[in-house]
Amino acid sequence: KVAFYDTVWELAYISGPRIAFEGLYPETKPYITFTAAENQFGGNSSCNVYSGKFTKKDNSIHFGNAVKTMRWCEGGGEETFLNTLGKVNKYAIDSDGKLLLLTDDIPIMLFKKNAKPQH
């Protein structure tokens, strides 16, 4: 069973943008981690480090506003990532062990487990 917490989840799909995924994230793919202790989420938006609080009950999840470092970012990747997180209200882990973040029943973000530790 894949652990929701203490896993580095790397973004593999995001719905909405008209730019191809590789075009949005040519170098660093965004990732997210969840910490049970303080109900914190955080990671890298592909450009800046971010963190915030989330609430989770059964299969519903809501992300609070993320605080992020202020590095200037090219392209719309970071904005797309953080804005899309704000639309999420459900989550699931599929049979392949991927994390799906959904709006109602529509998957809008897909994350795969990242084996390598991030800094």
Rosetta constraint file for C-alpha pairs under 8 A:
AtomPair CA 1 CA 97 HARMONIC 7.58 0.50
AtomPair CA 2 CA 93 HARMONIC 7.95 0.50
AtomPair CA 2 CA 97 HARMONIC 5.92 0.50
AtomPair CA 3 CA 7 HARMONIC 6.40 0.50
AtomPair CA 4 CA 34 HARMONIC 7.13 0.50
AtomPair CA 5 CA 33 HARMONIC 6.89 0.50
AtomPair CA 5 CA 34 HARMONIC 5.01 0.50
AtomPair CA 5 CA 35 HARMONIC 5.77 0.50
AtomPair CA 5 CA 36 HARMONIC 6.48 0.50
AtomPair CA 6 CA 33 HARMONIC 6.43 0.50
AtomPair CA 6 CA 34 HARMONIC 6.21 0.50
AtomPair CA 6 CA 35 HARMONIC 6.41 0.50
AtomPair CA 7 CA 33 HARMONIC 5.96 0.50
AtomPair CA 7 CA 34 HARMONIC 7.34 0.50
AtomPair CA 7 CA 113 HARMONIC 6.66 0.50
AtomPair CA 7 CA 114 HARMONIC 7.49 0.50
AtomPair CA 8 CA 31 HARMONIC 6.60 0.50
AtomPair CA 8 CA 32 HARMONIC 6.06 0.50
AtomPair CA 8 CA 33 HARMONIC 5.16 0.50
AtomPair CA 8 CA 113 HARMONIC 5.97 0.50
AtomPair CA 8 CA 114 HARMONIC 5.37 0.50
AtomPair CA 8 CA 115 HARMONIC 7.44 0.50
AtomPair CA 8 CA 117 HARMONIC 7.41 0.50
AtomPair CA 8 CA 118 HARMONIC 7.68 0.50
AtomPair CA 9 CA 31 HARMONIC 5.34 0.50
AtomPair CA 9 CA 32 HARMONIC 5.23 0.50
AtomPair CA 9 CA 33 HARMONIC 6.16 0.50
AtomPair CA 9 CA 99 HARMONIC 7.52 0.50
AtomPair CA 9 CA 111 HARMONIC 5.36 0.50
AtomPair CA 9 CA 112 HARMONIC 5.45 0.50
AtomPair CA 9 CA 113 HARMONIC 4.80 0.50
AtomPair CA 9 CA 114 HARMONIC 5.73 0.50
AtomPair CA 10 CA 29 HARMONIC 6.56 0.50
AtomPair CA 10 CA 30 HARMONIC 6.03 0.50
AtomPair CA 10 CA 31 HARMONIC 4.25 0.50
AtomPair CA 10 CA 32 HARMONIC 6.60 0.50
AtomPair CA 10 CA 111 HARMONIC 5.07 0.50
AtomPair CA 10 CA 112 HARMONIC 5.32 0.50
AtomPair CA 10 CA 113 HARMONIC 6.20 0.50
AtomPair CA 10 CA 114 HARMONIC 5.79 0.50
AtomPair CA 11 CA 29 HARMONIC 6.14 0.50
AtomPair CA 11 CA 30 HARMONIC 5.56 0.50
AtomPair CA 11 CA 31 HARMONIC 5.71 0.50
AtomPair CA 11 CA 32 HARMONIC 7.98 0.50
AtomPair CA 11 CA 109 HARMONIC 7.24 0.50
AtomPair CA 11 CA 110 HARMONIC 6.00 0.50
AtomPair CA 11 CA 111 HARMONIC 4.36 0.50
AtomPair CA 11 CA 112 HARMONIC 6.53 0.50
AtomPair CA 12 CA 29 HARMONIC 7.89 0.50
AtomPair CA 12 CA 109 HARMONIC 7.67 0.50
AtomPair CA 12 CA 110 HARMONIC 5.52 0.50
AtomPair CA 12 CA 111 HARMONIC 5.22 0.50
AtomPair CA 12 CA 112 HARMONIC 6.39 0.50
AtomPair CA 13 CA 21 HARMONIC 6.98 0.50
AtomPair CA 13 CA 108 HARMONIC 7.75 0.50
AtomPair CA 13 CA 109 HARMONIC 5.52 0.50
AtomPair CA 13 CA 110 HARMONIC 4.96 0.50
AtomPair CA 13 CA 111 HARMONIC 7.01 0.50
AtomPair CA 14 CA 21 HARMONIC 7.36 0.50
AtomPair CA 14 CA 81 HARMONIC 7.71 0.50
AtomPair CA 14 CA 84 HARMONIC 7.99 0.50
AtomPair CA 14 CA 108 HARMONIC 5.65 0.50
AtomPair CA 14 CA 109 HARMONIC 4.54 0.50
AtomPair CA 14 CA 110 HARMONIC 6.58 0.50
AtomPair CA 15 CA 107 HARMONIC 8.00 0.50
AtomPair CA 15 CA 108 HARMONIC 4.96 0.50
AtomPair CA 15 CA 109 HARMONIC 6.47 0.50
AtomPair CA 16 CA 108 HARMONIC 7.84 0.50
AtomPair CA 17 CA 80 HARMONIC 7.29 0.50
AtomPair CA 19 CA 23 HARMONIC 6.14 0.50
AtomPair CA 19 CA 24 HARMONIC 6.34 0.50
AtomPair CA 20 CA 24 HARMONIC 6.38 0.50
AtomPair CA 21 CA 25 HARMONIC 6.21 0.50
AtomPair CA 22 CA 26 HARMONIC 5.07 0.50
AtomPair CA 24 CA 75 HARMONIC 6.74 0.50
AtomPair CA 24 CA 76 HARMONIC 6.59 0.50
AtomPair CA 24 CA 77 HARMONIC 4.77 0.50
AtomPair CA 25 CA 29 HARMONIC 5.55 0.50
AtomPair CA 25 CA 30 HARMONIC 7.72 0.50
AtomPair CA 25 CA 46 HARMONIC 6.72 0.50
AtomPair CA 25 CA 77 HARMONIC 6.17 0.50
AtomPair CA 27 CA 46 HARMONIC 7.74 0.50
AtomPair CA 28 CA 46 HARMONIC 4.98 0.50
AtomPair CA 28 CA 47 HARMONIC 7.51 0.50
AtomPair CA 29 CA 45 HARMONIC 7.58 0.50
AtomPair CA 29 CA 46 HARMONIC 5.34 0.50
AtomPair CA 30 CA 43 HARMONIC 7.43 0.50
AtomPair CA 30 CA 44 HARMONIC 5.38 0.50
AtomPair CA 30 CA 45 HARMONIC 4.56 0.50
AtomPair CA 30 CA 46 HARMONIC 4.47 0.50
AtomPair CA 30 CA 81 HARMONIC 7.64 0.50
AtomPair CA 31 CA 43 HARMONIC 5.43 0.50
AtomPair CA 31 CA 44 HARMONIC 5.50 0.50
AtomPair CA 31 CA 45 HARMONIC 6.61 0.50
AtomPair CA 31 CA 46 HARMONIC 7.61 0.50
AtomPair CA 31 CA 111 HARMONIC 7.93 0.50
AtomPair CA 32 CA 41 HARMONIC 6.69 0.50
AtomPair CA 32 CA 42 HARMONIC 5.43 0.50
AtomPair CA 32 CA 43 HARMONIC 4.53 0.50
AtomPair CA 32 CA 44 HARMONIC 6.81 0.50
AtomPair CA 33 CA 41 HARMONIC 5.58 0.50
AtomPair CA 33 CA 42 HARMONIC 5.49 0.50
AtomPair CA 33 CA 43 HARMONIC 5.99 0.50
AtomPair CA 34 CA 39 HARMONIC 7.18 0.50
AtomPair CA 34 CA 40 HARMONIC 5.82 0.50
AtomPair CA 34 CA 41 HARMONIC 4.52 0.50
AtomPair CA 34 CA 42 HARMONIC 6.75 0.50
AtomPair CA 35 CA 39 HARMONIC 5.73 0.50
AtomPair CA 35 CA 40 HARMONIC 5.14 0.50
AtomPair CA 35 CA 41 HARMONIC 6.27 0.50
AtomPair CA 36 CA 40 HARMONIC 6.88 0.50
AtomPair CA 38 CA 53 HARMONIC 7.63 0.50
AtomPair CA 39 CA 53 HARMONIC 5.59 0.50
AtomPair CA 39 CA 54 HARMONIC 5.60 0.50
AtomPair CA 39 CA 55 HARMONIC 6.69 0.50
AtomPair CA 40 CA 51 HARMONIC 7.01 0.50
AtomPair CA 40 CA 52 HARMONIC 5.65 0.50
AtomPair CA 40 CA 53 HARMONIC 4.45 0.50
AtomPair CA 40 CA 54 HARMONIC 5.99 0.50
AtomPair CA 41 CA 51 HARMONIC 5.54 0.50
AtomPair CA 41 CA 52 HARMONIC 5.42 0.50
AtomPair CA 41 CA 53 HARMONIC 5.87 0.50
AtomPair CA 41 CA 54 HARMONIC 6.55 0.50
AtomPair CA 42 CA 49 HARMONIC 7.46 0.50
AtomPair CA 42 CA 50 HARMONIC 5.35 0.50
AtomPair CA 42 CA 51 HARMONIC 3.90 0.50
AtomPair CA 42 CA 52 HARMONIC 6.28 0.50
AtomPair CA 43 CA 49 HARMONIC 5.73 0.50
AtomPair CA 43 CA 50 HARMONIC 5.61 0.50
AtomPair CA 43 CA 51 HARMONIC 6.57 0.50
AtomPair CA 44 CA 48 HARMONIC 5.60 0.50
AtomPair CA 44 CA 49 HARMONIC 4.39 0.50
AtomPair CA 44 CA 50 HARMONIC 5.94 0.50
AtomPair CA 45 CA 49 HARMONIC 6.30 0.50
AtomPair CA 45 CA 50 HARMONIC 6.82 0.50
AtomPair CA 45 CA 77 HARMONIC 7.75 0.50
AtomPair CA 45 CA 78 HARMONIC 5.21 0.50
AtomPair CA 45 CA 81 HARMONIC 6.63 0.50
AtomPair CA 45 CA 82 HARMONIC 7.33 0.50
AtomPair CA 46 CA 77 HARMONIC 7.17 0.50
AtomPair CA 46 CA 78 HARMONIC 6.22 0.50
AtomPair CA 47 CA 71 HARMONIC 7.08 0.50
AtomPair CA 47 CA 72 HARMONIC 7.84 0.50
AtomPair CA 47 CA 73 HARMONIC 5.93 0.50
AtomPair CA 47 CA 78 HARMONIC 6.62 0.50
AtomPair CA 48 CA 68 HARMONIC 6.20 0.50
AtomPair CA 48 CA 69 HARMONIC 5.40 0.50
AtomPair CA 48 CA 70 HARMONIC 6.83 0.50
AtomPair CA 48 CA 71 HARMONIC 6.05 0.50
AtomPair CA 48 CA 73 HARMONIC 7.85 0.50
AtomPair CA 48 CA 78 HARMONIC 7.78 0.50
AtomPair CA 49 CA 68 HARMONIC 5.56 0.50
AtomPair CA 49 CA 69 HARMONIC 5.64 0.50
AtomPair CA 50 CA 66 HARMONIC 5.99 0.50
AtomPair CA 50 CA 67 HARMONIC 5.48 0.50
AtomPair CA 50 CA 68 HARMONIC 4.10 0.50
AtomPair CA 50 CA 69 HARMONIC 6.57 0.50
AtomPair CA 51 CA 66 HARMONIC 5.18 0.50
AtomPair CA 51 CA 67 HARMONIC 5.49 0.50
AtomPair CA 51 CA 68 HARMONIC 6.54 0.50
AtomPair CA 52 CA 63 HARMONIC 7.40 0.50
AtomPair CA 52 CA 64 HARMONIC 6.03 0.50
AtomPair CA 52 CA 65 HARMONIC 6.13 0.50
AtomPair CA 52 CA 66 HARMONIC 4.52 0.50
AtomPair CA 52 CA 67 HARMONIC 6.20 0.50
AtomPair CA 53 CA 63 HARMONIC 6.33 0.50
AtomPair CA 53 CA 64 HARMONIC 5.36 0.50
AtomPair CA 53 CA 65 HARMONIC 7.55 0.50
AtomPair CA 53 CA 66 HARMONIC 7.62 0.50
AtomPair CA 54 CA 61 HARMONIC 6.98 0.50
AtomPair CA 54 CA 62 HARMONIC 5.55 0.50
AtomPair CA 54 CA 63 HARMONIC 4.44 0.50
AtomPair CA 54 CA 64 HARMONIC 5.63 0.50
AtomPair CA 55 CA 61 HARMONIC 5.58 0.50
AtomPair CA 55 CA 62 HARMONIC 5.33 0.50
AtomPair CA 55 CA 63 HARMONIC 6.69 0.50
AtomPair CA 56 CA 60 HARMONIC 5.63 0.50
AtomPair CA 56 CA 61 HARMONIC 4.30 0.50
AtomPair CA 56 CA 62 HARMONIC 6.58 0.50
AtomPair CA 57 CA 61 HARMONIC 6.54 0.50
AtomPair CA 59 CA 90 HARMONIC 5.62 0.50
AtomPair CA 59 CA 91 HARMONIC 5.58 0.50
AtomPair CA 59 CA 92 HARMONIC 6.67 0.50
AtomPair CA 60 CA 89 HARMONIC 5.59 0.50
AtomPair CA 60 CA 90 HARMONIC 4.18 0.50
AtomPair CA 60 CA 91 HARMONIC 6.19 0.50
AtomPair CA 61 CA 88 HARMONIC 7.07 0.50
AtomPair CA 61 CA 89 HARMONIC 5.04 0.50
AtomPair CA 61 CA 90 HARMONIC 5.09 0.50
AtomPair CA 61 CA 91 HARMONIC 6.42 0.50
AtomPair CA 62 CA 86 HARMONIC 7.52 0.50
AtomPair CA 62 CA 88 HARMONIC 6.32 0.50
AtomPair CA 62 CA 89 HARMONIC 5.33 0.50
AtomPair CA 62 CA 90 HARMONIC 7.56 0.50
AtomPair CA 63 CA 85 HARMONIC 6.70 0.50
AtomPair CA 63 CA 86 HARMONIC 6.07 0.50
AtomPair CA 63 CA 88 HARMONIC 7.39 0.50
AtomPair CA 64 CA 86 HARMONIC 7.46 0.50
AtomPair CA 65 CA 86 HARMONIC 7.64 0.50
AtomPair CA 66 CA 82 HARMONIC 7.70 0.50
AtomPair CA 73 CA 78 HARMONIC 7.34 0.50
AtomPair CA 76 CA 80 HARMONIC 5.99 0.50
AtomPair CA 77 CA 81 HARMONIC 6.13 0.50
AtomPair CA 78 CA 82 HARMONIC 6.23 0.50
AtomPair CA 79 CA 83 HARMONIC 5.87 0.50
AtomPair CA 80 CA 84 HARMONIC 5.94 0.50
AtomPair CA 81 CA 85 HARMONIC 6.35 0.50
AtomPair CA 82 CA 86 HARMONIC 6.59 0.50
AtomPair CA 83 CA 87 HARMONIC 6.97 0.50
AtomPair CA 84 CA 88 HARMONIC 6.90 0.50
AtomPair CA 84 CA 108 HARMONIC 7.52 0.50
AtomPair CA 84 CA 109 HARMONIC 7.84 0.50
AtomPair CA 87 CA 103 HARMONIC 6.25 0.50
AtomPair CA 88 CA 101 HARMONIC 6.10 0.50
AtomPair CA 88 CA 102 HARMONIC 5.35 0.50
AtomPair CA 88 CA 103 HARMONIC 4.94 0.50
AtomPair CA 88 CA 104 HARMONIC 7.88 0.50
AtomPair CA 88 CA 108 HARMONIC 7.75 0.50
AtomPair CA 89 CA 101 HARMONIC 7.60 0.50
AtomPair CA 89 CA 102 HARMONIC 6.18 0.50
AtomPair CA 89 CA 103 HARMONIC 5.41 0.50
AtomPair CA 89 CA 104 HARMONIC 6.36 0.50
AtomPair CA 90 CA 101 HARMONIC 5.99 0.50
AtomPair CA 90 CA 102 HARMONIC 5.01 0.50
AtomPair CA 90 CA 103 HARMONIC 6.27 0.50
AtomPair CA 90 CA 104 HARMONIC 6.29 0.50
AtomPair CA 90 CA 105 HARMONIC 7.65 0.50
AtomPair CA 91 CA 99 HARMONIC 7.18 0.50
AtomPair CA 91 CA 100 HARMONIC 5.51 0.50
AtomPair CA 91 CA 101 HARMONIC 4.53 0.50
AtomPair CA 91 CA 102 HARMONIC 5.72 0.50
AtomPair CA 92 CA 99 HARMONIC 5.94 0.50
AtomPair CA 92 CA 100 HARMONIC 5.14 0.50
AtomPair CA 92 CA 101 HARMONIC 6.70 0.50
AtomPair CA 92 CA 102 HARMONIC 8.00 0.50
AtomPair CA 93 CA 97 HARMONIC 5.70 0.50
AtomPair CA 93 CA 98 HARMONIC 5.41 0.50
AtomPair CA 93 CA 99 HARMONIC 4.55 0.50
AtomPair CA 93 CA 100 HARMONIC 5.96 0.50
AtomPair CA 94 CA 98 HARMONIC 5.42 0.50
AtomPair CA 94 CA 99 HARMONIC 6.58 0.50
AtomPair CA 94 CA 100 HARMONIC 7.17 0.50
AtomPair CA 97 CA 112 HARMONIC 7.38 0.50
AtomPair CA 97 CA 113 HARMONIC 7.60 0.50
AtomPair CA 98 CA 110 HARMONIC 6.86 0.50
AtomPair CA 98 CA 111 HARMONIC 5.73 0.50
AtomPair CA 98 CA 112 HARMONIC 4.86 0.50
AtomPair CA 98 CA 113 HARMONIC 6.73 0.50
AtomPair CA 99 CA 110 HARMONIC 5.78 0.50
AtomPair CA 99 CA 111 HARMONIC 4.99 0.50
AtomPair CA 99 CA 112 HARMONIC 6.35 0.50
AtomPair CA 100 CA 107 HARMONIC 6.05 0.50
AtomPair CA 100 CA 108 HARMONIC 7.60 0.50
AtomPair CA 100 CA 109 HARMONIC 5.90 0.50
AtomPair CA 100 CA 110 HARMONIC 4.73 0.50
AtomPair CA 100 CA 111 HARMONIC 6.46 0.50
AtomPair CA 101 CA 107 HARMONIC 5.72 0.50
AtomPair CA 101 CA 108 HARMONIC 6.05 0.50
AtomPair CA 101 CA 109 HARMONIC 5.09 0.50
AtomPair CA 101 CA 110 HARMONIC 6.38 0.50
AtomPair CA 102 CA 106 HARMONIC 5.20 0.50
AtomPair CA 102 CA 107 HARMONIC 4.17 0.50
AtomPair CA 102 CA 108 HARMONIC 5.30 0.50
AtomPair CA 102 CA 109 HARMONIC 6.79 0.50
AtomPair CA 103 CA 107 HARMONIC 6.49 0.50
AtomPair CA 103 CA 108 HARMONIC 6.66 0.50
